[in-house]
Amino acid sequence: MSWKFFTWLFTLLFIIFAVGGIFFYFLPFQTTEFIPKIMENRNYNFSLSGDADMQFYNNMRYPSKIISYRVDGCNLKKADDMKTAFDLLQNATVLNFHPVIIDEDISVTCDERVKIEENYFIAGEGGPTNITKTNNFNVITHGAILLLKNSDCERPNVALHELLHALGFDHSKNPNNVMYNISKCDQTLGDDIPNAINMLYSAPSYADLSFENASATMGGRYLDLNITIKNDGLQDSGKSKMTIYANNESVKEVDIDPIKIGEGLVMSFKNIFVTQFNVNNLRISIDSNFYELDKSNNEINLEIKK
């Protein structure tokens, strides 16, 4: 046999070996499923514990302790009572109320008609009108107060009662408390509600991005990934970046647009090529340059499902 034949044979074998190597490198021979190793617990936990029944829902608060209001269509007496109620609660808590002309957090209106129900005068109505539920808080984005009856009390108990409703507080079973369902002039605010308010609003008005869910499948060298990110904070998030790691080596980076309070973002990725063999750990992390309630939940680890 001539040397040309051996050259041709060697070239053919090399091509077969090279193609086979590429085939082995890229072809998904087996499928591996990954699940969350530990769904990170939120360390920033605010709860009223045994006093949770003080509110309509647990952990109700406005995004900020600086709350705007607008009084519209009220006579001088009712308007003054309402302003005094805001001042009283501001002096007793960390809250700060200020009047605005438009886009108020709490809307106050009045009606000269007096409702009667079960032989009792209903002096007013108030409560949250827009609530966004997150894993940390029930965030009030707007409240409303309707003052119906002029108060003859020295203190503006009716206005204060409705203001506390607008802040998420329910009726009290204590007849001496201003939140009792029947208003009397000798009722007082007490310390329990101001203490609860101060505790709730001790959380700063930050966003809080966290992984709501994550799962992955690897077919050979290709990664399919499903991720849900949620903002459980008290402010819309800014832009951030998510990085996917396989065995601690970055395989993909993704820009994340701002996420509103209580909203989430579902992302699915197909056929992310991974250079490493024998991947046994996946890690996804969020990198943000803004303050968050808790940055420890910005990372999640996935391990092989057993």
HUNORTA-V647825 format. One record per residue. N is the residue number from 1. PHI is phi in radians with two decimals (999 if undefined). D_LAST is the distance of its C-alpha to the last C-alpha in Angstrom with 2 decimals. Layout:
n:phi:d_last
N:PHI:D_LAST
N:PHI:D_LAST
//
This chain:
n:phi:d_last
1:999:56.44
2:-1.43:57.14
3:-1.14:55.21
4:-1.14:54.53
5:-1.11:52.53
6:-1.11:50.36
7:-1.11:49.94
8:-1.10:48.89
9:-1.12:46.47
10:-1.10:44.95
11:-1.10:44.58
12:-1.10:42.92
13:-1.11:40.43
14:-1.11:39.68
15:-1.11:39.08
16:-1.08:36.76
17:-1.12:34.82
18:-1.14:34.70
19:-1.12:33.63
20:-1.11:30.97
21:-1.11:29.68
22:-1.10:29.63
23:-1.02:27.96
24:-1.16:25.19
25:-1.22:24.93
26:-1.77:24.64
27:-1.25:23.22
28:-1.35:19.59
29:-1.40:18.51
30:-2.48:14.83
31:-1.94:12.81
32:-2.12:9.84
33:-1.79:8.71
34:-2.01:8.97
35:-2.28:9.34
36:-1.02:11.83
37:-1.20:11.24
38:-2.53:14.40
39:-1.31:16.83
40:-0.97:19.96
41:-1.37:22.53
42:-1.39:26.02
43:-1.40:28.32
44:-1.59:31.43
45:-2.00:31.80
46:-2.00:35.19
47:-2.48:35.84
48:-1.46:39.09
49:0.87:37.44
50:-1.17:40.03
51:-1.71:42.34
52:-1.07:39.94
53:-1.32:42.38
54:-1.21:44.98
55:-1.98:43.56
56:-1.08:42.92
57:-2.34:39.25
58:-1.12:37.41
59:0.94:38.08
60:-1.52:40.61
61:-2.84:42.38
62:-1.42:43.86
63:-1.00:42.21
64:-2.21:44.96
65:-1.39:47.29
66:-1.68:50.11
67:-2.10:50.84
68:-1.63:53.57
69:-2.57:55.76
70:-2.45:58.65
71:-1.81:61.36
72:-2.39:63.11
73:1.27:65.95
74:-1.95:66.62
75:-1.26:70.01
76:-1.07:70.86
77:-1.12:70.11
78:-1.17:66.61
79:-1.10:65.81
80:-1.20:67.03
81:-1.04:65.05
82:-1.16:61.89
83:-1.10:62.51
84:-1.12:63.27
85:-1.10:60.03
86:-1.03:58.07
87:-1.13:60.07
88:-1.07:59.55
89:-1.25:55.78
90:-1.12:55.71
91:-1.24:57.76
92:-1.67:55.49
93:-2.45:52.11
94:-1.48:50.49
95:-1.25:50.92
96:-2.31:53.39
97:-1.83:55.04
98:-2.57:57.23
99:-1.37:59.13
100:-2.39:58.60
101:-1.61:60.35
102:-2.42:57.36
103:0.95:53.55
104:-1.38:53.54
105:-1.38:50.54
106:-2.17:52.62
107:-1.74:55.36
108:-2.05:58.28
109:-2.28:60.78
110:-2.35:63.58
111:-2.52:65.33
112:-1.25:68.68
113:-1.19:67.83
114:-1.95:66.92
115:-1.43:64.50
116:-2.17:65.13
117:-2.47:62.46
118:0.93:63.03
119:1.19:66.30
120:-2.02:64.66
121:-1.24:65.10
122:-1.66:61.90
123:-1.44:62.61
124:-3.06:59.71
125:-2.44:56.25
126:-2.84:53.43
127:2.87:49.71
128:-1.20:46.93
129:-1.96:47.19
130:-2.53:44.11
131:-2.23:40.78
132:-1.94:37.55
133:-1.54:34.49
134:-2.18:31.88
135:-1.25:29.20
136:-1.76:31.81
137:-2.45:35.13
138:-1.74:37.12
139:-1.50:39.21
140:-1.52:42.78
141:-1.78:44.20
142:-2.81:47.49
143:-2.30:49.54
144:-2.42:52.87
145:-2.29:55.77
146:-2.09:58.69
147:-1.59:61.61
148:-1.88:63.89
149:-2.26:66.38
150:-1.11:68.43
151:-1.66:67.72
152:-1.68:70.71
153:-1.41:68.80
154:-1.16:69.50
155:-1.65:65.78
156:-1.41:63.90
157:-1.11:61.67
158:-1.14:61.11
159:-1.10:60.07
160:-1.15:57.82
161:-1.00:56.24
162:-1.23:55.40
163:-1.11:54.19
164:-1.17:51.67
165:-1.05:50.54
166:-1.12:50.05
167:-1.54:47.89
168:1.78:45.61
169:-1.62:47.24
170:-1.58:47.94
171:-1.18:50.94
172:-1.70:51.54
173:-1.52:52.60
174:-1.55:55.10
175:-1.14:58.54
176:-1.60:59.59
177:-1.63:56.79
178:-1.09:57.50
179:-1.64:54.42
180:-1.12:55.91
181:-1.26:56.36
182:-2.06:60.16
183:-1.43:61.77
184:-2.40:64.45
185:-1.21:66.23
186:-1.56:65.47
187:-1.28:61.68
188:-2.18:59.90
189:-1.30:56.70
190:1.32:55.59
191:-1.86:52.93
192:-1.15:49.68
193:-1.22:49.38
194:-0.99:50.45
195:-1.12:47.96
196:-1.13:45.15
197:-1.08:46.28
198:-1.08:46.38
199:-1.18:42.86
200:-1.06:41.47
201:-1.57:43.31
202:-1.29:42.39
203:-1.31:39.38
204:-1.19:40.67
205:-1.44:40.79
206:-1.98:37.87
207:-1.31:35.12
208:-2.70:31.48
209:-1.40:28.89
210:-2.63:25.28
211:-1.50:22.02
212:-1.41:21.80
213:-2.86:18.57
214:-2.80:16.47
215:-2.68:13.84
216:-2.61:13.62
217:-2.40:13.09
218:-1.97:14.24
219:-1.87:16.20
220:1.18:17.37
221:-1.77:19.45
222:-1.99:19.63
223:-1.94:17.92
224:-1.91:18.13
225:-2.43:17.98
226:-2.10:18.99
227:-2.39:20.42
228:-2.15:22.71
229:-1.99:25.14
230:-2.26:27.59
231:-1.79:30.77
232:-1.72:30.96
233:-1.64:34.05
234:-2.01:37.79
235:-2.69:38.81
236:-1.06:37.89
237:-1.35:35.84
238:-1.60:37.27
239:-1.27:35.87
240:-2.52:32.81
241:-2.33:30.47
242:-1.96:26.73
243:-2.13:25.09
244:-1.85:21.73
245:-2.04:20.48
246:-2.07:18.12
247:0.85:17.82
248:1.18:20.76
249:-1.97:22.91
250:-1.11:24.37
251:-2.04:23.76
252:-2.89:25.48
253:-2.13:27.86
254:-2.35:28.89
255:-1.40:31.91
256:-1.99:31.49
257:-1.26:34.59
258:-0.97:35.80
259:-2.13:34.09
260:-1.25:36.29
261:-0.98:35.79
262:1.38:33.23
263:-1.70:32.30
264:-2.34:29.11
265:-2.34:28.19
266:-1.80:25.54
267:-2.23:24.72
268:-2.22:22.95
269:-2.16:22.82
270:-2.14:22.57
271:0.98:22.54
272:-1.34:22.61
273:-1.33:23.19
274:-2.04:21.32
275:-1.36:23.18
276:-1.34:20.60
277:-1.52:18.65
278:0.97:15.08
279:-1.28:14.28
280:-2.12:11.47
281:-2.60:12.98
282:-2.08:14.92
283:-2.35:17.65
284:-2.13:20.18
285:-2.32:23.41
286:-1.92:26.70
287:-1.95:29.95
288:-2.13:32.90
289:-1.89:36.46
290:-2.07:37.39
291:-1.18:37.06
292:-2.33:34.17
293:-1.08:33.73
294:-2.71:30.50
295:-1.58:29.14
296:-1.21:26.16
297:-1.63:24.30
298:-1.54:25.06
299:-2.49:21.78
300:-2.43:18.12
301:-1.93:15.14
302:-2.04:11.97
303:-2.21:8.87
304:-1.12:6.22
305:-1.25:3.77
306:-1.79:0.00
//
